[in-house]
Amino acid sequence: MHVQIVLFDGFDPLDVIAPYEVLYAGGVATQGAVSVELACAQGPREVVSGTGGLVLRATAALDPQRADMIVVPGASGRVGEPGEVPQEEAGSGEWKQDEFIPVLLGRTLTTELPALLKQAMDDPDVTVATVCGGSLVLAMAGLLEERHATTHHLGLDMLDATGARAVRARVVDDGDLITGAGVTSGLDLGLYLLEREAGPRIAHAVEELFAYERRGTVWRAEGLTPLTH
C-alpha cells in the first residue's frame, strides 16, 4: 500500500506528521508492505505550514495513479471569535500567515488539488482519508455530497452545509473515504488505516511502539440504528 500525504500552503503540521509517523512505522513493521511520502499538487517543493512558518518538503507530485491511498490534512490558522468575519472570501488573495482557516482551506480550490482529489475519489481502487479540516477541502470542492464524514468539531456545521452527512465521531469509515476529527485524530486515523489494510497485529505493534492507544469507536453506517429522543 503506497500512501501520499498532501501538503498545501497553510497546512496543519500535526495533521500531516501524526499519520505519517504511524504509517511509516507500519511500513517498518511490515518490511515495506506500507510506504508513505509527502506530496503536493504542484510537484516536489518546500511547503510552508500555517504554524509559525514551519516548512516541510513534498518529495513527490500528488498522483492518484501511483497512490493506493491519499491523506488530506486540514489547515492551521485563526479560528476567529464568534461572529468575526474574515476580510477575504475563502479562496481569494495570496497566502499569508495567521489567516482564517476557512480562507486557507478555500484557497486550495484555486490549485490543481481539487481535480486530483476528484480523480482519486472516482477511482474505486484509491482510498481517500482526511484529518481535521481535510474533509472540508473535499466538501468545498463538491466531492462529499451524501457521504458520511467528520471534521474538527468547530467545522461540523460547515461540513453539513456542503451536503455531506456530518458525523460527530473521532474516525468515520465510509468505505473508500475515511475521515478523522480534531487534529490529534491523525494518530487514530493512521492506526485504523494500518489495522484495516495491514491487520490488527501491525496496528497493535505500532501502538506499543508509540505508547498510544487508539481512542473512540470507528463509526460506520452499519448495524442497528440507535433510538433518539
Beta strands, then each sheet from edge to edge (+ up, - down):
strand 1: 2-7
strand 2: 35-40
strand 3: 45-48
strand 4: 55-58
strand 5: 60-61
strand 6: 69-72
strand 7: 127-130
strand 8: 148-149
strand 9: 165-166
strand 10: 171-173
strand 11: 177-180
sheet 1: 5+ 2+ 1+ 6+ 7+ 11+ 10-
sheet 2: 3+ 4-
sheet 3: 8+ 9+
end
